[in-house]
């Protein structure tokens, strides 16, 4: 008798048998740890990379493949690009000027990215599983909001309680809020009220960082209006978009009027100059890059500053604390090489096209419609233009979970099929 069949199955977790429920338990534990960092284990003292999170994601992905995923049909293209990303990351670590650190960060990137994507493809196949995942993420969003309010009350910094960088915190709030938004179009009144409360409070904790990111939510609402004209609650979405845009305008004018247009501010000049510096690094190391998060100061000796509002000395000093381009795609281009960034952008375009088509048609699951996935993915892609989100394990994991939930678009009907229906 099979060992796993000796125990009665419970209805707490999704899954058709105990093996699948055990994998779900590991998946939920990994999701929880990435959000709240409990437990938090330092594997390599002196290295700030969250290697423990990478181990959890890798083990969860391994359990998915060995216990659940053997009989699930997998796309050859998705398996192919996963293998290519793995090989490119391996050779990048070998070619890096800082091999140990690049190897550690490369492992975390693969474990969280591929782990999130393949766990979704294997576990979140049916509607019941996706409904459970939405409930879990809504609970996590409540936890993030409470932690953010407490963190601001104590330290005037919402993410301080969890020890997260503000961009990682805001990234998760954006992703989870897109799932909470789907509650707004449920039939029950309490679900609509819960969605509004969560969206308002989530937006509030983002605003408490006093950052121009307050413009992200209204931008996403208008993106949704542009790509989903068939959405059955369009009037409600228009109302939300207008209200959020008005709040962002008020907040920008009242609290952060000097954050836009300040040309010599650190957050401005380091991002602008990194466009030119990253292109220079990619030109010198086009195939494998300089290594993920490798030191950048040695490459500044043969580089001339382009942006007029920063000096070479000032930029050199800033590179001590900044080993990335403050832009995910520029970081991939300079650190991982042109083949890696071109392949990744190609994959995003492929999935993005399918997602936009699904959102435009109003298809997708009932619990997590394509529009909710689109808002989460679009929000993070917009965010990636201003920081390196995929180098944060929690953001990388959840972002690729969203990519894994993108519904497949059915191929156009053949003429023979249409003729058969007519007959």
Buried (B, 14 or more C-beta within 10 A) or exposed (E): EEEBEEEEBEEEBBBEBBBBBBBBBBBBEBBBBBBBBEEEEEEEEEEEBBBBBBBBBBBBBBBBBEBBBEEEEEEEEBEEBBEBBEEBBBBBBEBBBBBEBBBBBBBBBBBBBBBBBBBBBBBBEEEEBBBBBBEBBBEBBBBBBEBBBBBBEEEEBBBBBBEBBBBBBBBBBBBBBBBBBBBBBBEEEEBBEBBBEBBEBBBBBBBBBEBBBBBBBBBBBBBBBEBBEEBEEEEEBBEBBEEBBEBBEEBBEEEBEEBEEEEEBEBBBBBBBBBBBBBBBBEEBEBBBBBBBBBBEEBBEEBEBEBEBBEEEBBBEBBEEBBBBBBBBBBBBBBBBBBBBEBBBEBBEBBBEBBBBBBBEBBBBEBBBBBBBBBBBBBBBBBBEBBBBBBBBBBBBBBBBBBBBBBEBEEEEEEEEEEEEEE
